Amino acid sequence: METLPFHIPLQTGRESLYISDVIARGQFAGDGHYTRIVETRLQEVTGAHRVLLTNSCTSALEICAIVLGLGPGDEVIMPAWTFPSTAFAFMARGAIPVFADIEPENFGLSVEACEQAITPQTKAIVVVHYGGGSAAIEPLMELARQRGLYVVEDAAQSLLASRNGRHLGTFGDLGTVSFHATKNIHCGEGGALLVNHPELEKFAETVRNKGTNRRDYLEGQVSHYSWQYPSTSAMASEISAAFLAAQLDFVEEVTEARRSIWTRYDKALSDIIGDAGFLSLHPDATTRVNGHSFPLVLPNSDMRKHCKDFLSRRGITTAEHYQPLHHSSMAIKLASTRLPVTDHVASGLLRLPLWPSLTNEACERVILDVRDAIRTLMT
Ligand SMILES: *Cc1c(COP(=O)(O)O)cnc(C)c1O
């Protein structure tokens, strides 16, 4: 019996061609030929005012903290149901992450919990879109606008996911995506910053240029470039950009293939979900998912373990995550918070195998075995 991995990093077959071209061109540092191709393409697919390629989603989040001027004493509301970068990118500037609970339908920030977490020190909300679905971004935006707060969308997993036809990551002041090897398309390590406000573009670009006005220099506006702001190292190399360009050539097909597998899982397991603590993503009619991940939440951690072990004996690899940030040894030092939905999701969640070339037969096999595993739980 063939073992099904949980994820296979995408290779389109065109990567080595473009990387050979980088070697022939001889420019290896960022902001060259392939960076421009990738940024233009990402602007087309996302509709963002400006896209800046970065070496990770983490560094794009760090740029957000700097561009929005977040610093010591400023509170930033975010879910604990996320990867650590979401929090430490802001902590690196002295801001304080404040964790609020998530909604059981989309595993994104709860509008109500977010509103309750606002204090006079609150400066920003970081909305994380989980699994290729969407948080309740419109009401969250409305809340932020009423209270004068910035919004950053951590859309690390959301390329080609949208809400009411608008790409995720383009609702907030700034958005970020990831091109880490675990995401739908990738370049090993990589990311991008989506700049949605024309006024923020120049500052964001200066920060990405390691705090210098190198852009002005390249455009001949100044005779040499100089240091303007504290910054970080966020530029992606041309090698990464070329690899990503090869993946972007196929992004629509790859996303469509993932979506169709996601929909197959969703339809086949819909009778289980919603009952007795079983959850999954429930995108509403306005959300277009990108099939990043199919999370099945079991009612508790013992049942998850049973399921995971059962599936593993049948050669099916599943993945757990995250340890919610408020339970991490790092964040335990921050204010303690009760986040019941986050805890429920974190203790029961299993992600099913999903990659674009997963065959229908393999997908059906996973579905049957998941149903078997759940049946044995119930007897
Ligand atoms: C993957 C991921 C990140 C980190 O992305 P990198 O590109 O590895 O820095 C941050 N936030 C979320 C929600 C993620 O899924």
The ligand as an SDF file (V2000), in Angstrom:
LIG
                    3D

 15 15  0  0  0  0  0  0  0  0999 V2000
    3.4950   30.2420    6.9320 C   0  0  0  0  0  0  0  0  0  0  0  0
    2.9470   31.3050    7.8000 C   0  0  0  0  0  0  0  0  0  0  0  0
    3.7350   32.3660    8.2750 C   0  0  0  0  0  0  0  0  0  0  0  0
    5.2220   32.4290    8.0730 C   0  0  0  0  0  0  0  0  0  0  0  0
    5.5790   32.4810    6.7450 O   0  0  0  0  0  0  0  0  0  0  0  0
    7.1410   32.5290    6.3440 P   0  0  0  0  0  0  0  0  0  0  0  0
    7.1080   32.8440    4.8960 O   0  0  0  0  0  0  0  0  0  0  0  0
    7.6720   31.1480    6.6500 O   0  0  0  0  0  0  0  0  0  0  0  0
    7.7870   33.5690    7.1670 O   0  0  0  0  0  0  0  0  0  0  0  0
    3.1250   33.3740    8.9990 C   0  0  0  0  0  0  0  0  0  0  0  0
    1.8080   33.3560    9.2700 N   0  0  0  0  0  0  0  0  0  0  0  0
    1.0230   32.3400    8.8640 C   0  0  0  0  0  0  0  0  0  0  0  0
   -0.4360   32.3670    9.1780 C   0  0  0  0  0  0  0  0  0  0  0  0
    1.5680   31.2730    8.1310 C   0  0  0  0  0  0  0  0  0  0  0  0
    0.7780   30.2790    7.7290 O   0  0  0  0  0  0  0  0  0  0  0  0
  1  2  1  0
  2  3  1  0
  2 14  2  0
  3  4  1  0
  3 10  2  0
  4  5  1  0
  5  6  1  0
  6  7  2  0
  6  8  1  0
  6  9  1  0
 10 11  1  0
 11 12  2  0
 12 13  1  0
 12 14  1  0
 14 15  1  0
M  END
$$$$
